[in-house]
Amino acid sequence: MNRRAFCTSAAFAVALASQPVLAQDGRDLARISAYLNSISTLEGEFVQVDPDGVLSEGQFYIHRPGRIRFEYRQPNPALVIADGFWVGVVDKRYDQVNRYPLNETPLNLILKDDIDLANEGAVKRIERSDGQMRIIAQDPQRSDNGSITMVFADNPLELRQWIVDDTQGRATTVALSSTRANIPAAPENFVIPESARLSDDNDR
């Protein structure tokens, strides 16, 4: 896996031309913002397709604000943890831990403490079809960090997928399943280890 692709890549190369927010768009963005803000924790299964078409799967944990954990199943040797400030990408093959600022990744848009998609200027387009909504967003102050497409089931509203896109059009798609919201999360799940060996010990 490209170590930075998880945080800075996406599934569709699209031109993100700014458009006015229509009344229906405003209502949907307010509803989605309220839904995301209602989630303090979320966990479940995921399937990821990276920019080279490699498929990985595993278990994910989200603890807003700012914390995520993606445990990849073999043969993928990666573990991805965000602790609120940094994203740590652990490669167990080489005993390496690389860190990147969380606020330099598109995922920061859905991990922040108070989400207001209608007013923060991040949403570029809303697409609706087949009972789904796609929200294409990009941090207006960090356009060089790529964009994120969030895919929601519309009724009931539920986050199903996100697609992270870098400025070169390279895409990483993460599909979520078997999700459970607002159950207790262990704080130690969101501590970035100093080495891959430490993370192996913690996983036992």
Buried (B, 14 or more C-beta within 10 A) or exposed (E): BBBBBBBBBBBEEBEBEEEEBEEEBBEBBBBBBEBBBEBBBBBBBBBBBBBEEEEBEBBBBBBBEBBBBBBBEEEBBBBBBBBBEBBBBBBBEEEEBEEBEBBBBBBBBBBBEEBBBBEBBBBBBBEEEEEBBBBBBBBEEBEEBBBBBBBBBBEEBEBBBBBBBBBEBBBBBBBBEEBEBEEEBEEEBBBBBEEBEBBBEEEE
